[in-house]
C-alpha cells in the first residue's frame, strides 16, 4: 500500500510539473495584445476615412449595388 501511495505521489508531482510548464508567457501575450491594439488605433487615425471608403465600396460591390 505504501509503495502504491509513493508511486501515485510521484506521478502527481510529474503531472503538476508538466502542467506548470504549459502556462505560457502571460506578460508577453499581454504586451502583444496591447501593441496590436496600438497599431490598430494608429492605423485608424492615419487612414480611417480611406479604410471606411474601401470597406463601403467592397460591400456595395458584393451586394450588387456598385
Secondary structure, 3 states (H helix, E strand, C coil): CHHHHHHHHHHHHHHHHHHHCCCCCHHHHHHHHHHHHHHHHHHHHHHHHHHHHHHHHHHHHHCCCC
